[in-house]
Structure formats: structure tokens, C-alpha cells
Amino acid sequence: MILSFYCTKIVKKVCTFADMELNFIEIKKKLRGKVFEAIAEEAGNLQVDTYIIGGYVRDLILHRPSKDIDVVCVGSGIQLAEAVAENLGKKTTLSVFKNFGTAQVKYKDTEIEFVGARKESYNRNSRKPIVENGTLEDDLKRRDFTINTLAIRINKKGFGELIDPFNGLLDIEDLLIRTPLDPDITFSDDPLRMMRAVRFASQLGFFIYPETFDAIERNKNRIEIISKERIVDELNKIVLSPRPSIGFDLLDKTGLLEIILPELIALKGIETKEGIGHKDNFSHTLTVLDNLARTSDNLWLRWAALFHDIGKPKSKRFDPKIGWTFHAHEFIGMKMLKEIFLRMKFPLNEKLKYVEKLVSLHLRPINLSDEEVTDSAIRRLLFEAGDDIDDLMLLCEADITSKNPEKVRQFLSNFKLVRSKLKEIEEKDRIRNFQPPIDGLQIMEMFNLQPGRMVGELKSAIKDAILDGVIPNEYDAVYDFLIKTAGEKGIATVENK
């Protein structure tokens, strides 16, 4: 047991039993809409006991919005779904998955999953269960955590009755995540549940029960049988939680993070030489992520925050004169990203390019804030960041984690100057995503050149001249500059040859 009780301190509980009665009056009111009336009516017609279960019930109690409803009936879930879809009529879509014995009804912006009550057993080498028909109790037993074992009867007779066989309500009050059955069996049967435990802790601010936590640690290697897609789905939810550091701290302490993203584990630790130490870059990274979570819910910007310093372990050097250095860690980190995205099966499209760009540029605004902000430097930053300049500035502001309030104040004050200059230069020069008025094809035609080094040099000369403010981004000025530059290189235009 690596710790007796782990989680972030919670200031107040979600609810107490003193107001539970009032809560359930409100809950019953929320179950009076057209969707629930249709389910109750068709459950009665088919004479099947029917319940709303799991996360929807939990979120009702926690006053969290949810558009995904899970319905269990002691009978055919598909048959009930077909009847409910017909009852709801227009604006309804029915999808049936016979192999799984489930069906989904989409009505306006609500998704309702239907399944018959069942019991499951597992083969150790797979998370796919052997499924048989079962009772409501069997179905609730197979749930991952007690907070998801709550059920509310939806039949007209007994409507609103709460079924709570595993004290899930008490665990909601105590902010606890624990398994209804032996946690070792629960996690060995379906290792993805370990990720879900961490995700719920991060999303809800709940504690992981000690026995449950220790079972995750014991079964951590079982995560290797889970597909990367399912793992990433849970990681994304952790990244998007209000304080994602809770989730990544738990992933670290359970040992899951070392298996899933060892590049983050490499950031851990403080090394000291000649009395000089550096900060723990893992702790710093989580602070940056939390800072950013307060200003943006952009998933890939948050991932950029998590990855922004992953190049530091490879670039770390000690210089007796200046201490620890991490030269070029932004470029090393950028080059590491493609391998991580490939391994984790992240999208290898514009999302990768976006994260690469932010990681490679994350020091630029900070360096600018340390020195006199020149128009040329601002133009280059605008050109390289393009439409992502605002996201880059959010990342850089989140990256200020000094414990010295005066230092933080100074950095943020300097960033205001950088932002002001960015706005001024953009309005004046329109540099963001700019294209020079003369391109490579025109250069080849003007000088009768073949594609190659010289064309590239002339294009770069034009770009640099515009970014450095030597010439405006206008055709006549660029044309004159190009003729002069080419002449200095001994290249004449076609008409002068």
C-alpha cells in the first residue's frame, strides 16, 4: 500500500442526507419529460420492469447536466427501444445492435441506450465478457463503481423508486469511488475500469477508496490489453476535467502513467549538483495544465500544455557557471511528438501539427517579454504562429509558475506589452498567415530559373525583408527588392538576358 488515502482536498461535500428527500422530489420532476413518459408507457405495455441506471442517476444527484440516458429492463432491451422509438415519433432515430443485445434511441439532443438486464463473466486475456440474461441485481453487480450502481424505477407503478444495493448514495455523499465487488476481480476483468476510476476522481473531485486504489496499483499491467483508442478516450476526459492534475497525479501514483506515457514520468525528479538544483518538471507541467484549464477548454491546447516540456530530460545539462540548462528542449520536444501520437493513435492530422507548433514556439513570447519588443520579432512570431497566436499566448501565460509573486506580476505585465504589440503590428502589416505578392513560380518565370536552391534563397530574402520591416508587403516594393537582390547575386531578368 503506497498510501492510505489519496485525493485532492475537497472543501465541502456535494450533498448530505438531510437534503436528500428534497433532492429526490426534484429528481422526480426531472423524470417527467416526454422521453421518460414514453419509456414508462411502453414498459407497461410490454410488462417489463424498467430502470434508469448508472451515470445518469449519479449526475442527477450531483446536479450535473447529462444527455445520455442508460435504461435497463428485465427483458428485451431491443424490443423496448423499438416501442419507445415508435412512441416518440418524429425526430427519433433507432439503432439496433443485435450482436450485443442493445439498442440506441436518439430523440432531439438526447441519446437513450437500452439493454436487457444481464450478468457477465470474463476470460483473462480479453475485456470482452461472456454475457447471459440476468436480474437487475446481476446487472448492477457488473457495474464498475458503486456510484454507478444506483437505479431509479421508471415504470408507472413505483415510479421514482431508488434502488441502491451497494450504498452508492452514501459513497456519493462521502465523495468515494470504490468497486461494488472485489476490486482485483473488477479491474482484472476489465482493466479500462482503472482508467475510469482515475477519470471520475478528476472529473468529480472524488476520493479513490484505499482498497480500490491499491487494487489499481496491483493490476496496472493489465492495462496493456486495452486498445490505445479506449485509453485515449479516458485520457481526453481527464485532460478536459476541471483540475486535470488530479487525474495525472493519480495515474502517476498508481503506476499507470509509466506504462501509458513514460515521457511524462521522465520529467519527474530534482537533481542537484554543486548545491544547484532545478525544479521538478513533472510538477511544473501539471501546474501549467491546471493554469490553462482555467482559461481554455480547448482539448489540444491542453495536450500542448502537457507536452510542452517533454524535451527537457533529453536536453538537460549542467554548466558550473550558469547551472542547469535545457537548451533547445522546445525543438527536441516537438520532434518527440510524432512518435507519441503514432504510439497512442492520436490523430496524425492538423491536431499533431497544431501541438507541434505550440510546443516549438512556447518559449518565444517569454523570451520576447524579457527583452525589448521589436517590430521585427513580433512580425516573425505572428508569421510562425499564424491563427494559433492567441492559443500560444494562453499557453505561455499558463507557463508562468514561479512562487515569487513579484516575478509572476512582472512576466504577466510584459505579456500585456507583447499582446499590445501583436495587435498593433497585425492591424498595421497584416502579417498573420501572410503570402508575399511574388511567389516561387513567378520568380522562376522572371529569371528563367529551374526549381532549386536559388529560388528558395530569393523567396527567403523577400520573406525576411518583409518580416524585418525593410519593405512593405506590397507588389511594387517586393518587385524592386527582388530585382536588386537577384542582381547582387548575378541573376538577370529574362528581358535583360
Secondary structure as the mmCIF struct_conf table of DSSP 4:
data_model
#
loop_
_struct_conf.conf_type_id
_struct_conf.id
_struct_conf.beg_label_comp_id
_struct_conf.beg_label_asym_id
_struct_conf.beg_label_seq_id
_struct_conf.end_label_comp_id
_struct_conf.end_label_asym_id
_struct_conf.end_label_seq_id
BEND BEND1 SER A 4 PHE A 5
STRN STRN1 TYR A 6 TYR A 6
BEND BEND2 VAL A 11 LYS A 12
BEND BEND3 VAL A 14 VAL A 14
HELX_RH_3T_P HELX_RH_3T_P1 PHE A 17 ASP A 19
HELX_RH_AL_P HELX_RH_AL_P1 MET A 20 LYS A 30
TURN_TY1_P TURN_TY1_P1 LEU A 31 LEU A 31
BEND BEND4 GLY A 33 GLY A 33
HELX_RH_AL_P HELX_RH_AL_P2 LYS A 34 LEU A 46
TURN_TY1_P TURN_TY1_P2 GLN A 47 GLN A 47
STRN STRN2 THR A 50 ILE A 53
TURN_TY1_P TURN_TY1_P3 GLY A 54 GLY A 54
HELX_RH_AL_P HELX_RH_AL_P3 GLY A 55 ILE A 61
TURN_TY1_P TURN_TY1_P4 LEU A 62 HIS A 63
STRN STRN3 ASP A 68 CYS A 73
BEND BEND5 VAL A 74 GLY A 75
HELX_RH_AL_P HELX_RH_AL_P4 GLY A 77 LEU A 88
BEND BEND6 LYS A 90 LYS A 91
STRN STRN4 THR A 92 PHE A 97
TURN_TY1_P TURN_TY1_P5 LYS A 98 GLY A 101
STRN STRN5 THR A 102 TYR A 107
TURN_TY1_P TURN_TY1_P6 LYS A 108 ASP A 109
STRN STRN6 THR A 110 GLY A 116
STRN STRN7 ARG A 118 TYR A 122
TURN_TY1_P TURN_TY1_P7 ARG A 124 ASN A 125
BEND BEND7 ARG A 127 ARG A 127
HELX_LH_PP_P HELX_LH_PP_P1 LYS A 128 LYS A 128
STRN STRN8 PRO A 129 ASN A 133
HELX_RH_AL_P HELX_RH_AL_P5 LEU A 136 LYS A 141
TURN_TY1_P TURN_TY1_P8 ARG A 142 ARG A 142
BEND BEND8 ARG A 143 PHE A 145
HELX_RH_3T_P HELX_RH_3T_P2 THR A 146 ASN A 148
STRN STRN9 ALA A 151 ARG A 153
BEND BEND9 ASN A 155 LYS A 156
TURN_TY1_P TURN_TY1_P9 LYS A 157 GLY A 160
STRN STRN10 LEU A 162 ILE A 163
TURN_TY1_P TURN_TY1_P10 PRO A 165 PHE A 166
HELX_RH_AL_P HELX_RH_AL_P6 GLY A 168 GLU A 173
TURN_TY1_P TURN_TY1_P11 ASP A 174 LEU A 175
STRN STRN11 LEU A 176 ILE A 177
BEND BEND10 PRO A 180 LEU A 181
HELX_RH_AL_P HELX_RH_AL_P7 PRO A 183 ASP A 189
TURN_TY1_P TURN_TY1_P12 PRO A 191 PRO A 191
HELX_RH_AL_P HELX_RH_AL_P8 LEU A 192 LEU A 204
HELX_LH_PP_P HELX_LH_PP_P2 PHE A 206 PHE A 206
STRN STRN12 PHE A 207 ILE A 208
HELX_LH_PP_P HELX_LH_PP_P3 TYR A 209 TYR A 209
HELX_RH_AL_P HELX_RH_AL_P9 PRO A 210 ASN A 219
HELX_RH_3T_P HELX_RH_3T_P3 LYS A 220 ILE A 225
BEND BEND11 ILE A 226 ILE A 226
HELX_RH_AL_P HELX_RH_AL_P10 LYS A 228 VAL A 239
TURN_TY1_P TURN_TY1_P13 LEU A 240 LEU A 240
BEND BEND12 SER A 241 ARG A 243
HELX_RH_AL_P HELX_RH_AL_P11 PRO A 244 THR A 254
TURN_TY1_P TURN_TY1_P14 GLY A 255 GLY A 255
HELX_RH_AL_P HELX_RH_AL_P12 LEU A 256 ILE A 260
HELX_RH_AL_P HELX_RH_AL_P13 PRO A 262 ILE A 265
TURN_TY1_P TURN_TY1_P15 ALA A 266 LEU A 267
STRN STRN13 THR A 272 LYS A 273
TURN_TY1_P TURN_TY1_P16 GLU A 274 GLY A 275
STRN STRN14 ILE A 276 GLY A 277
HELX_RH_AL_P HELX_RH_AL_P14 ASN A 281 ALA A 293
TURN_TY1_P TURN_TY1_P17 ARG A 294 THR A 295
HELX_RH_AL_P HELX_RH_AL_P15 LEU A 299 PHE A 307
TURN_TY1_P TURN_TY1_P18 HIS A 308 GLY A 311
HELX_RH_AL_P HELX_RH_AL_P16 LYS A 312 SER A 315
STRN STRN15 ARG A 317 ASP A 319
TURN_TY1_P TURN_TY1_P19 PRO A 320 ILE A 322
STRN STRN16 GLY A 323 THR A 325
TURN_TY1_P TURN_TY1_P20 HIS A 327 ALA A 328
HELX_RH_AL_P HELX_RH_AL_P17 HIS A 329 MET A 344
TURN_TY1_P TURN_TY1_P21 LYS A 345 LYS A 345
BEND BEND13 ASN A 349 ASN A 349
HELX_RH_AL_P HELX_RH_AL_P18 GLU A 350 LEU A 361
TURN_TY1_P TURN_TY1_P22 HIS A 362 LEU A 363
HELX_RH_AL_P HELX_RH_AL_P19 ARG A 364 SER A 369
TURN_TY1_P TURN_TY1_P23 ASP A 370 ASP A 370
BEND BEND14 GLU A 371 GLU A 371
HELX_RH_AL_P HELX_RH_AL_P20 ASP A 375 ALA A 385
HELX_RH_3T_P HELX_RH_3T_P4 GLY A 386 ASP A 388
HELX_RH_AL_P HELX_RH_AL_P21 ILE A 389 ALA A 398
TURN_TY1_P TURN_TY1_P24 ASP A 399 ASP A 399
BEND BEND15 LYS A 403 LYS A 403
HELX_RH_AL_P HELX_RH_AL_P22 PRO A 405 ASP A 429
TURN_TY1_P TURN_TY1_P25 ARG A 432 ASN A 433
BEND BEND16 PRO A 437 ILE A 438
HELX_RH_AL_P HELX_RH_AL_P23 GLY A 440 PHE A 447
TURN_TY1_P TURN_TY1_P26 ASN A 448 ASN A 448
HELX_LH_PP_P HELX_LH_PP_P4 LEU A 449 GLN A 450
BEND BEND17 PRO A 451 GLY A 452
HELX_RH_AL_P HELX_RH_AL_P24 ARG A 453 LEU A 467
TURN_TY1_P TURN_TY1_P27 ASP A 468 GLY A 469
BEND BEND18 VAL A 470 ILE A 471
BEND BEND19 ASN A 473 GLU A 474
HELX_RH_AL_P HELX_RH_AL_P25 TYR A 475 GLU A 488
TURN_TY1_P TURN_TY1_P28 LYS A 489 GLY A 490
HELX_RH_3T_P HELX_RH_3T_P5 VAL A 494 ASN A 496
#
